[in-house]
Amino acid sequence: MQRDAHLTNAALMARRRAALPSGLGQSFDIVCERAENAEVWDVEGKRYIDFAGGIAVLNTGHRHPKIVAAVKAQLDKVHHTCFQVLAYEPYIELAERLIAKTPGDFAKKAFFLSTGAEAVENAVKIARAATKRQAVIAFGGGFHGRTLLGMGLTGKVAPYKAGFGPFPAEIYHARFPNELHGVSAADSLKSLENIFKYDVEPERVAAIIIEPVQGEGGFYAAPAEFCRALRALCDQHGIVLIADEVQTGAGRTGTWLACEQWGVAPDMVTMAKSMAGGFPISAVIGRATLMDAPGPGGLGGTYAGSPLACAAALAVLDVFEEEKLLDRSKAIGERLVTGLKAIAKKHVSIQDVRGAGAMVAIELFKDGDRSKPDADLTKRLCLEAAKRGLILLTCGSYANVVRVLVPLTASDALIDEGLGVMAACFDALA
Ligand SMILES: Cc1ncc(COP(=O)(O)O)c(C=O)c1O
């Protein structure tokens, strides 16, 4: 096929660099032309296996036919009214179905926004309105978005917070339990105690927000018993417990929500990313008594819960049921962990292979020395993988984690092909 000479990756990247600010990161100098399930093709016709899934957005794959059909059908009916002006049924049905899937033996309500950061902001707004308290506790290494409150809650300075302060007041950071980096669950609970001792009395804390598995922070899972202790602490002091499931939600960890694995329920859950398979929508689902605290007009947004995104999210729920994607999440996770452990046997740089369902990562250290996180190798590995046709992402407080977020609709053959590319990259870089 004859291709337009101006539509090369290099030419488009040159235009991108001239027109777009450098603060907008770019993992690869690749410009995507089309995508299907777990594969993408660039403007030069090169094919890639997609182990990134648009950063945890494509659990149902690129352009799932049922989701595309649902959005097209909605487009033919109504595509915008602003829900607060004129309501539409898909929004209401989506709220009902998400409520039914959220843990907690209490009445719940839900509403929608457009981005993960907005969902987090609104959960905090609601917790403050309901408790009439101001302070919020988040965790070191956590990521909660790029808005000012999102940045304030985020527990990583570079690149997310550097130069952007001051941040909203009354935010405190506890230590996230992370055995690999020497923080036990007991250390983490102690750090909360210290916040109550040194920084703010628990009676002024509105909420504690936690990712069940830290996403950008490095795919570290908070142990279930720690989350139960957190629940008890929140109950003791009347603090709202918020599970930020923007990255973990919609089946990535083998259950619809990761907090289902805690054995106790958070008061509020935030979702976004894969809940609508790539259409921009986010959700706050929570205890009805809290959710009704803000006065009329206090919540909402012009595009929030757009009809197209609601239709997509409803189709995602159907696809999960029809294709048993929660089972698939567990099976893919096991396949990836087995495959990556086999690679780790040959390469001492891989010091940890971990997975919560299909939220899988490897962590790299220089010469296998756990005091020397290897960000350089991690970056080179991802670039080498892209050259060989596999899209991989890094993450982690030390930038030494390679994460896999392959669509749950990917075939075993494609996953094995991706694992093969990873093995070849390690061999090439060793
Ligand atoms: C746990 C978590 N919370 C919030 C966000 C922010 O979501 P968004 O980029 O849609 O604002 C992210 C994004 O990566 C996330 O992983």
The ligand as an SDF file (V2000), in Angstrom:
LIG
                    3D

 16 16  0  0  0  0  0  0  0  0999 V2000
   -5.5460    5.1780   41.0820 C   0  0  0  0  0  0  0  0  0  0  0  0
   -5.7300    6.3400   40.1730 C   0  0  0  0  0  0  0  0  0  0  0  0
   -6.4820    7.3830   40.5850 N   0  0  0  0  0  0  0  0  0  0  0  0
   -6.6940    8.4460   39.8010 C   0  0  0  0  0  0  0  0  0  0  0  0
   -6.1360    8.5270   38.5320 C   0  0  0  0  0  0  0  0  0  0  0  0
   -6.4030    9.7150   37.6720 C   0  0  0  0  0  0  0  0  0  0  0  0
   -7.2150    9.3600   36.5900 O   0  0  0  0  0  0  0  0  0  0  0  0
   -7.3490   10.3350   35.3360 P   0  0  0  0  0  0  0  0  0  0  0  0
   -6.0240   10.2930   34.6260 O   0  0  0  0  0  0  0  0  0  0  0  0
   -8.4560    9.7390   34.5260 O   0  0  0  0  0  0  0  0  0  0  0  0
   -7.6750   11.6800   35.8640 O   0  0  0  0  0  0  0  0  0  0  0  0
   -5.3480    7.4630   38.0670 C   0  0  0  0  0  0  0  0  0  0  0  0
   -4.7280    7.5230   36.7390 C   0  0  0  0  0  0  0  0  0  0  0  0
   -3.7950    6.8110   36.4170 O   0  0  0  0  0  0  0  0  0  0  0  0
   -5.1400    6.3480   38.9090 C   0  0  0  0  0  0  0  0  0  0  0  0
   -4.4000    5.3050   38.5090 O   0  0  0  0  0  0  0  0  0  0  0  0
  1  2  1  0
  2  3  1  0
  2 15  2  0
  3  4  2  0
  4  5  1  0
  5  6  1  0
  5 12  2  0
  6  7  1  0
  7  8  1  0
  8  9  2  0
  8 10  1  0
  8 11  1  0
 12 13  1  0
 12 15  1  0
 13 14  2  0
 15 16  1  0
M  END
$$$$
